[in-house]
Amino acid sequence: MRAPAVVLAIVPSALVAVVQPLGAQMTHPPGMSHQQVVQAASAGGPPSISQSATIGWIDSAGTMSVMRPGTNGFTCVLVVPDPIGGPVCGDANAAGWLMAFLTGQAAPPPQSGPGIAYMARGGSHYEDAQGNIMMEHDRSPHAAGSRRVTEGPHWMLIYPMDPASSGLPVKENGTGVYIMYAGTPWAHVMIYQDPNQLAAPIRR
């Protein structure tokens, strides 16, 4: 697996509850209404999560504008312009990991437990010719031969995982589960399972 050389230039305050100063003017992405931003960002997670989550958007400078405060510890965000292919909803445990990753830290902070992040509208990543996932995104420099891969709806277990001890693969495969960024401090589990279907009743 290629060692990380490029990091996202977007501050992921999307996954950190942010309170705007009293009286601060609420801003919106160009051409989007307040309701459109709320709907687009909320689509990152299942309704059971997004309906009570903090909702906001992040601009290219990494500034987050909160559209609606939440109560469940999750934050759902739209990034404009979007470097990762879809909105994201994450819990408080995922926030520190994502903040460190997207701001170019050498390693994530210590975690007391796993974090959960949803991308119910899917996303994207870049791979080399061998299918190794690269530390690139839609707005970063790209290595020769890298290609953009569209991801379907999925959720992520943000916790250190080792392929040798877990037995999990390190590339996309038919099972829908693999370790992304294996061999780096940013290794985490990708689960290609539609977050909107997680609350469906079990039929016996």
KEKE-3310 file (N, C-alpha, C; in steps of 0.2 Angstrom, whole numbers, plus 5000, padded with zeros to 4 digits):
npx = (5004:5003:5012:5004:5004:4998:4986:4969:4964:4954:4946:4939:4928:4916:4912:4912:4903:4899:4896:4889:4894:4883:4872:4879:4880:4871:4878:4877:4880:4884:4870:4862:4848:4844:4836:4839:4853:4852:4844:4853:4865:4859:4857:4868:4868:4858:4840:4836:4847:4852:4841:4841:4854:4868:4868:4877:4888:4904:4916:4928:4939:4939:4930:4916:4898:4885:4869:4859:4858:4861:4856:4861:4874:4880:4886:4881:4887:4889:4901:4908:4917:4915:4926:4926:4915:4902:4890:4894:4891:4895:4900:4904:4916:4922:4925:4938:4947:4945:4947:4961:4966:4961:4968:4981:4989:5001:4997:4982:4973:4973:4961:4946:4937:4928:4924:4910:4905:4895:4891:4879:4875:4885:4903:4919:4935:4953:4963:4978:4985:4985:4975:4977:4972:4974:4981:4973:4961:4947:4951:4965:4982:4987:4994:5003:4994:4984:4967:4950:4938:4921:4911:4899:4884:4889:4896:4908:4919:4928:4943:4958:4964:4971:4976:4982:4979:4965:4960:4954:4952:4962:4958:4945:4932:4922:4915:4911:4917:4932:4948:4953:4967:4976:4990:4994:4993:4980:4971:4956:4939:4930:4913:4902:4887:4871:4867:4854:4847:4850:4841:4831:4818:4821:4817:4810)
npy = (4994:5011:5024:5037:5052:5064:5074:5078:5095:5101:5107:5096:5101:5098:5087:5090:5097:5113:5129:5144:5161:5171:5181:5180:5181:5169:5160:5153:5141:5146:5149:5140:5137:5139:5128:5118:5116:5110:5098:5092:5090:5082:5070:5063:5054:5040:5043:5042:5046:5058:5067:5072:5077:5089:5101:5106:5116:5116:5127:5130:5135:5129:5133:5131:5132:5132:5126:5121:5117:5102:5087:5074:5071:5068:5075:5081:5085:5095:5097:5111:5117:5100:5088:5074:5067:5066:5069:5069:5060:5060:5053:5059:5052:5049:5062:5068:5059:5061:5075:5076:5068:5075:5087:5085:5079:5069:5057:5049:5055:5048:5035:5032:5023:5015:5025:5031:5034:5040:5038:5040:5043:5039:5040:5044:5038:5036:5025:5015:5007:4994:4993:4998:5009:5026:5041:5052:5065:5073:5086:5086:5085:5072:5056:5049:5038:5036:5033:5038:5031:5027:5026:5016:5019:5019:5014:5018:5011:5019:5015:5008:4995:4979:4970:4957:4952:4953:4947:4954:4960:4971:4978:4984:4973:4958:4955:4967:4973:4980:4985:5001:5011:5003:4998:5011:5024:5028:5018:5011:5003:5000:4998:4992:4995:5000:5014:5018:5007:5001:5001:4993:4981:4964:4950:4934)
npz = (5000:4996:5004:5014:5005:5001:5008:5013:5010:5017:5032:5043:5051:5050:5056:5069:5082:5080:5086:5081:5084:5094:5085:5073:5056:5045:5033:5016:5003:4987:4977:4984:4994:5012:5016:5006:5008:5021:5018:5009:5016:5027:5020:5021:5031:5039:5041:5055:5061:5056:5058:5070:5071:5071:5058:5044:5033:5024:5018:5005:5012:5024:5033:5044:5043:5053:5050:5057:5074:5084:5093:5096:5096:5083:5068:5052:5036:5022:5010:5001:4987:4983:4989:4991:4986:4992:5005:5023:5039:5055:5071:5088:5092:5080:5076:5080:5074:5061:5060:5062:5052:5040:5041:5040:5050:5058:5064:5070:5085:5101:5104:5113:5110:5096:5082:5072:5055:5042:5025:5016:5003:4996:4990:4985:4980:4976:4966:4962:4948:4953:4961:4974:4987:4986:4994:4989:4983:4975:4973:4975:4971:4959:4957:4943:4933:4942:4947:4948:4958:4961:4975:4983:4993:5010:5027:5040:5051:5062:5068:5074:5063:5060:5046:5047:5059:5059:5048:5038:5021:5011:5000:4989:4987:4983:4995:5001:5012:5019:5023:5023:5018:5024:5034:5037:5049:5048:5045:5043:5044:5030:5025:5014:5015:5014:5023:5025:5025:5037:5048:5044:5047:5053:5044:5047)
capx = (5000:5007:5012:5001:5008:4994:4981:4964:4965:4948:4946:4933:4924:4909:4910:4913:4898:4901:4891:4891:4893:4877:4871:4883:4876:4872:4879:4875:4884:4881:4865:4858:4844:4845:4833:4843:4859:4850:4842:4859:4869:4856:4857:4874:4866:4851:4836:4836:4853:4852:4835:4843:4861:4870:4868:4881:4892:4911:4918:4935:4944:4938:4925:4909:4893:4880:4862:4854:4861:4859:4856:4863:4881:4882:4886:4881:4890:4890:4907:4907:4916:4915:4932:4925:4910:4896:4890:4896:4888:4899:4898:4909:4922:4925:4927:4945:4951:4944:4950:4968:4967:4960:4972:4988:4992:5005:4993:4976:4973:4971:4953:4944:4932:4927:4919:4905:4904:4891:4891:4873:4875:4892:4908:4924:4942:4958:4967:4983:4983:4984:4969:4979:4969:4979:4979:4971:4954:4945:4954:4972:4987:4986:5000:5002:4990:4978:4960:4944:4933:4915:4909:4892:4882:4893:4898:4915:4921:4935:4946:4964:4963:4976:4974:4984:4975:4958:4958:4950:4955:4964:4956:4938:4931:4915:4911:4909:4921:4939:4952:4955:4973:4979:4997:4995:4990:4973:4968:4949:4935:4924:4907:4898:4881:4867:4865:4847:4844:4852:4835:4825:4816:4823:4812:4812)
capy = (5000:5017:5028:5043:5058:5069:5074:5083:5102:5103:5105:5092:5103:5095:5081:5093:5102:5120:5134:5150:5166:5174:5186:5179:5180:5163:5160:5147:5140:5150:5146:5135:5140:5136:5121:5114:5114:5105:5092:5089:5087:5077:5064:5059:5048:5038:5048:5041:5049:5065:5071:5075:5079:5096:5101:5112:5115:5118:5130:5128:5138:5125:5136:5128:5136:5128:5127:5118:5113:5095:5085:5067:5070:5068:5081:5080:5091:5096:5101:5114:5112:5093:5084:5067:5064:5065:5072:5064:5061:5056:5054:5062:5048:5050:5069:5069:5056:5065:5082:5075:5066:5080:5093:5083:5077:5063:5051:5051:5056:5041:5035:5028:5018:5016:5030:5029:5039:5037:5042:5036:5045:5036:5045:5042:5038:5035:5019:5014:5001:4987:4993:5000:5015:5031:5047:5058:5066:5076:5092:5086:5082:5065:5052:5046:5032:5035:5033:5039:5026:5029:5022:5016:5020:5015:5017:5017:5010:5022:5012:5005:4988:4976:4965:4951:4949:4953:4943:4958:4962:4978:4981:4983:4966:4956:4955:4974:4975:4980:4990:5007:5014:4998:4999:5017:5026:5030:5012:5010:4998:5002:4993:4995:4993:5006:5016:5019:5000:4998:5000:4989:4975:4957:4945:4927)
capz = (5000:4995:5010:5012:5004:5000:5013:5011:5012:5020:5039:5044:5057:5048:5061:5076:5083:5080:5088:5079:5089:5094:5080:5067:5050:5043:5026:5012:4997:4981:4973:4988:5000:5018:5016:5001:5012:5026:5015:5006:5022:5030:5016:5022:5036:5039:5045:5062:5064:5053:5060:5077:5071:5069:5051:5042:5027:5025:5012:5003:5017:5030:5038:5044:5044:5056:5048:5063:5080:5085:5100:5097:5095:5076:5064:5045:5033:5015:5008:4994:4982:4987:4986:4993:4983:4995:5012:5028:5045:5060:5079:5092:5092:5073:5074:5081:5069:5054:5060:5062:5045:5035:5042:5038:5056:5057:5066:5074:5092:5104:5104:5119:5107:5089:5079:5066:5050:5037:5018:5013:4996:4993:4990:4980:4982:4970:4966:4957:4943:4956:4966:4980:4988:4987:4998:4985:4982:4969:4973:4976:4965:4957:4954:4937:4933:4947:4944:4952:4959:4964:4981:4984:5000:5015:5033:5041:5058:5063:5073:5071:5061:5057:5041:5049:5065:5058:5042:5033:5015:5011:4994:4987:4985:4983:5002:5003:5018:5018:5027:5019:5021:5028:5034:5039:5055:5046:5043:5046:5040:5025:5025:5009:5017:5013:5030:5025:5026:5043:5052:5041:5051:5051:5042:5048)
cpx = (5004:5006:5008:5006:5004:4988:4975:4965:4959:4948:4939:4929:4917:4907:4912:4907:4901:4895:4893:4890:4886:4877:4875:4878:4877:4873:4878:4879:4880:4876:4861:4854:4846:4842:4836:4849:4857:4848:4848:4864:4866:4856:4863:4873:4859:4846:4836:4842:4853:4846:4837:4850:4862:4871:4872:4884:4899:4913:4925:4940:4943:4934:4918:4904:4887:4873:4857:4858:4857:4859:4859:4870:4884:4882:4886:4883:4890:4897:4907:4913:4918:4921:4931:4919:4903:4896:4892:4893:4893:4898:4904:4916:4925:4928:4935:4949:4951:4947:4958:4970:4967:4964:4979:4992:4996:5001:4987:4977:4971:4963:4951:4939:4932:4923:4915:4904:4900:4892:4885:4872:4881:4897:4913:4931:4947:4962:4972:4980:4982:4978:4971:4975:4974:4976:4978:4963:4953:4949:4962:4976:4986:4992:4998:4999:4985:4972:4955:4939:4927:4913:4902:4890:4886:4893:4905:4915:4928:4938:4952:4962:4969:4974:4976:4980:4967:4955:4954:4954:4957:4962:4948:4937:4923:4911:4909:4912:4928:4942:4955:4962:4977:4987:4999:4992:4982:4969:4961:4945:4930:4919:4902:4891:4877:4865:4858:4843:4845:4846:4830:4824:4819:4817:4814:4807)
cpy = (5006:5021:5034:5049:5064:5069:5079:5090:5105:5102:5102:5094:5101:5090:5084:5098:5109:5125:5141:5156:5169:5181:5186:5178:5173:5163:5153:5147:5144:5146:5141:5139:5136:5128:5116:5112:5109:5099:5088:5086:5082:5070:5060:5053:5046:5043:5048:5044:5057:5070:5074:5078:5087:5096:5107:5111:5118:5121:5128:5130:5134:5128:5133:5133:5131:5130:5126:5115:5106:5093:5078:5066:5069:5074:5079:5086:5090:5100:5104:5119:5105:5089:5076:5063:5063:5068:5067:5066:5057:5058:5057:5059:5048:5057:5070:5065:5059:5072:5081:5073:5071:5086:5091:5081:5070:5056:5054:5052:5049:5041:5030:5023:5020:5022:5027:5035:5036:5041:5038:5038:5042:5042:5043:5042:5036:5029:5019:5008:4994:4987:4995:5007:5020:5037:5053:5059:5071:5083:5092:5084:5075:5062:5050:5039:5031:5036:5034:5034:5028:5024:5022:5018:5016:5018:5015:5016:5013:5020:5008:4997:4985:4970:4958:4948:4949:4949:4947:4960:4969:4982:4980:4976:4964:4956:4962:4976:4975:4985:4995:5010:5009:4999:5006:5019:5027:5024:5012:5005:5002:4997:4996:4992:5000:5008:5017:5013:4997:4997:4996:4983:4968:4953:4938:4923)
cpz = (5000:5002:5009:5011:5003:5005:5011:5014:5016:5028:5040:5050:5055:5053:5068:5077:5084:5082:5085:5084:5088:5089:5074:5061:5047:5035:5022:5006:4991:4978:4977:4993:5006:5018:5011:5005:5017:5023:5012:5011:5025:5027:5017:5027:5036:5043:5052:5065:5062:5056:5067:5077:5070:5062:5049:5035:5028:5018:5011:5008:5024:5035:5038:5046:5047:5053:5053:5068:5081:5092:5101:5096:5088:5073:5056:5041:5025:5014:5001:4993:4986:4984:4987:4990:4986:5002:5017:5035:5050:5067:5082:5092:5085:5072:5075:5076:5063:5054:5059:5055:5040:5035:5042:5044:5054:5059:5070:5081:5095:5105:5110:5116:5100:5087:5073:5062:5045:5031:5015:5006:4993:4993:4984:4983:4975:4971:4961:4953:4947:4961:4973:4981:4989:4991:4993:4985:4976:4968:4974:4970:4964:4955:4947:4937:4938:4944:4949:4953:4963:4969:4982:4991:5005:5022:5035:5049:5059:5069:5070:5069:5058:5052:5044:5054:5064:5053:5037:5027:5015:5004:4993:4985:4985:4990:5004:5009:5017:5022:5022:5022:5025:5028:5036:5046:5054:5044:5047:5041:5036:5025:5020:5010:5017:5021:5030:5026:5033:5048:5050:5046:5048:5049:5043:5044)
residu = (MET:ARG:ALA:PRO:ALA:VAL:VAL:LEU:ALA:ILE:VAL:PRO:SER:ALA:LEU:VAL:ALA:VAL:VAL:GLN:PRO:LEU:GLY:ALA:GLN:MET:THR:HIS:PRO:PRO:GLY:MET:SER:HIS:GLN:GLN:VAL:VAL:GLN:ALA:ALA:SER:ALA:GLY:GLY:PRO:PRO:SER:ILE:SER:GLN:SER:ALA:THR:ILE:GLY:TRP:ILE:ASP:SER:ALA:GLY:THR:MET:SER:VAL:MET:ARG:PRO:GLY:THR:ASN:GLY:PHE:THR:CYS:VAL:LEU:VAL:VAL:PRO:ASP:PRO:ILE:GLY:GLY:PRO:VAL:CYS:GLY:ASP:ALA:ASN:ALA:ALA:GLY:TRP:LEU:MET:ALA:PHE:LEU:THR:GLY:GLN:ALA:ALA:PRO:PRO:PRO:GLN:SER:GLY:PRO:GLY:ILE:ALA:TYR:MET:ALA:ARG:GLY:GLY:SER:HIS:TYR:GLU:ASP:ALA:GLN:GLY:ASN:ILE:MET:MET:GLU:HIS:ASP:ARG:SER:PRO:HIS:ALA:ALA:GLY:SER:ARG:ARG:VAL:THR:GLU:GLY:PRO:HIS:TRP:MET:LEU:ILE:TYR:PRO:MET:ASP:PRO:ALA:SER:SER:GLY:LEU:PRO:VAL:LYS:GLU:ASN:GLY:THR:GLY:VAL:TYR:ILE:MET:TYR:ALA:GLY:THR:PRO:TRP:ALA:HIS:VAL:MET:ILE:TYR:GLN:ASP:PRO:ASN:GLN:LEU:ALA:ALA:PRO:ILE:ARG:ARG)
# end
